[in-house]
Structures are given as C-alpha cells and as structure tokens.
Amino acid sequence: MPALVPRSDFSLLSTNPNLVYLDSAATAQKPRAVLDAMNDFYETDYANPHRGAYALSARATERYARARGAVARFFGASDEACVIFTRGTTDSLNVVAAAWGRANLGAGDEVIVTGAEHHANFVPWQQIAIERGATFTICPLAADGRADLEALAAMVSRRTKVVAFNHVSNVLGAINDVSTIVAIAGRVGAVTVCDGAQGAPHMSVGFDALGVDFYAASAHKMLGPMGTGVLIGQREVLEAMPPYQTGGDMIAFVGDERTTWNELPHRLEAGTPNVAGAVGLAAACDYLTALGMDAVAAHERALVRFAYERVSAIEDVRVHGPGAAKRSGVLSFTVGDIHPHDLASLLDERNICIRAGHHCAQPLMRRLGVAATARASFYVYNDENDVEMLVAALESAKRVFAVA
Ligand code: PLP
C-alpha cells in the first residue's frame, strides 16, 4: 500500500527520508502547495483587508474572500457567510459555548456531551453549564467507542438545549453517526455541535447535508497552518448568537451609547483576520479536493486495517476502540505494562513519531480504565512501510522492557 501522495510534496518529509511520522492526529505535515500559497500572499498581496482604500488592500480582501469560498466548498457549506474563521477547533468550540451558551442556557437546562470528547468539546460546556446553572450530562459510549445512540435517545428531553459530540474520536478513531445524533437532538429542539477536528481532515464533511448546527475544525490537522480553523454554522443560529468578541470590523455603527453589528461573517470575526492562515487552509482544501476525500478515506482505511492486524497480533498489545473496518486512521494501544511515554521515547530513537498520554481526553481514559495510551495516526503521506517500522519498533521495545 503506497502513500497517496509523494513525500516530495512535503519539504519536511523529503529532507528527512527516515522520518516515520505517525502523529497526524496531533498535527499534519504541510505540502509545499500550502506553504507556497501563504508565502505568495505575503509576497504579492499583503495588506490589511477591509481597511484600506487602495488596490493592494482590495487584493488582500479578495484573497481572504476567495479563501472563504474554497473552504466553504470543501466543507459542503453553500452559505459562505456562515463559514467563520477562528484560531482552531478549541477556539471555535469556545466561541459557541461562550457566545451561544451564555445567551441561551439557564437554570434547569441541560447540556449533553459524549464520554469520548476531547477536552476542547468537554470543558467549555462543563464550565458554561456551571456558570449558567444548567445540568451537564455525559452520554455513555457503545462498546465500539461511538456515542450510544439508544442511550442518547432515552436521555434527551425538552430540557436538553445542546448535544455536543465528536465527528471522529481522536483516541479511538471511532466515527460517530452524525445524522442520527442530529435527528435525536432535533426531536427535542436541541442545538447540535460537532467537533470535526478529526473528521474534516479524513472524510468528506458535507455540512449542508449533515444538518448539524455547528461544525468546528482546525486547519493544522488537515495539511493547513497552525493558528487557523473554522466554525461553520446554520445561518439562523449564527445570526441569533451574540458576538463573541467586539472591536474592529465586526460593527455596523458605533454610537456613544450603543453599537450595532456587522453582518455575517464579519460579525463573528473581530479584529484583523489571519488572512495568510485562511489562504493556507484554502490551499490545503484544494490539495485534499484534488486527491478526492473518498480516496483519502479509503487510503486511511486500508492503512489502519493493516496496522490494526499487525499491531494487535503482537502479544500483550491491547488496541482500544472499534474493529479495523469501523475506524478512521487512528490506532490507540497499550503494550503490557510499558508506560506509553517510555514506548514513545524508544520509538523516537528510531525516528518514529507517535503520541503518548491522555490525548486531552481524560474522561475517556477513565472510561477505558487506563491512564494513558500510545497512539499512531495515519495520513495521506503514510504507507505500509511506516506500519512495518512501527511493528518492528514495538517488538524491539518489548524485548528491551522484558530485559529491564
Ligand atoms: N477536538 C479533537 C477531537 C481533537 O483531536 C483536537 C486536537 O487534537 C481538538 C479538538 C483541539 O484542536 P486544536 O488544538 O487545533 O484547537
């Protein structure tokens, strides 16, 4: 199984031919096309958008608008104005919890999150629920790590105002059934918030078709730059949401006593935007679209299936989460009682990058009954050889720790 893209598309991978990069769920490497697009913006069209009455500023504004269009197309969102640029998934989810939550939650209301959330889709909801006197409820997980849909259907009531859930678990790779969750929440009129940090990089999102109220993603996990992300929302929900931050660009009129707001998307993007970030994200979207998201998903499925078979065949290895057929390109495991951090350090000696720890998902770790796991995650530049290197390193680590 060859990689889906040549390593030569990625400067860092081609200048480090022995690097086995298996931490794309944390952050993905960047193709030259993304770096070139950002550089080109700085070299040819750089100025503050929206503010200058001169051609260069108009070009910067135009590039920012074009980037929004490309991102909207990638996410399947027909209403470009409902694509809000943010700093990343954490920022997007905090915007919703703080701005929407503060305006809409009150005593007696309920917020539901699943037990597999990244802290970014857990803590903001927990905190706003505490602040507003609302109940914070955790939806149990099915055996495969997805939200237990029967339990969710039984839990929701007219008190439920929000159901927040991940598209794909960053620990287990389990893919949630977004449309069914939206349908269950819809029965009681609850708003749905989907953390797409691990969904958008790996599969076609189709925002309009999903029907979710809010979808959040990070550029850096989908070949784009760090410090950029999106919050995509349904127009009526975004329009009813008060601004998260106030300041430049997001206003229509500022009076001495009161201020009125600009229209979407500017209303939710206060201050000078990260235009280079948006341009980079758009280039990443174009790069992924050229590959085809179905091809990306199929590549990862094949690779993770192979990795699942090979890694779970190693004695004393426990792979967490669903079977190979049902997961995206993430493999979390523990090897006997070797601490995942020790494992990661040993693998690093062989130039293999994996993640170790609680993966910002302590509530899920408790449910799995472990303090930490090791996690290998795959993307378009990984191939079968990367899996073989991982397996050989794990076998070797076992020998080292057996002797110690
Ligand atoms: N949600 C999930 C599922 C994640 O995997 C991550 C990052 O690992 C985040 C949210 C937070 O993303 P960021 O750190 O880019 O804001």
Boltz pocket constraint, residues with backbone or C-beta under 6 A from the ligand:
constraints:
  - pocket:
      binder: B
      contacts: [[A, 25], [A, 26], [A, 87], [A, 88], [A, 89], [A, 90], [A, 91], [A, 118], [A, 120], [A, 121], [A, 166], [A, 168], [A, 169], [A, 170], [A, 195], [A, 197], [A, 198], [A, 218], [A, 359]]
      max_distance: 6.0
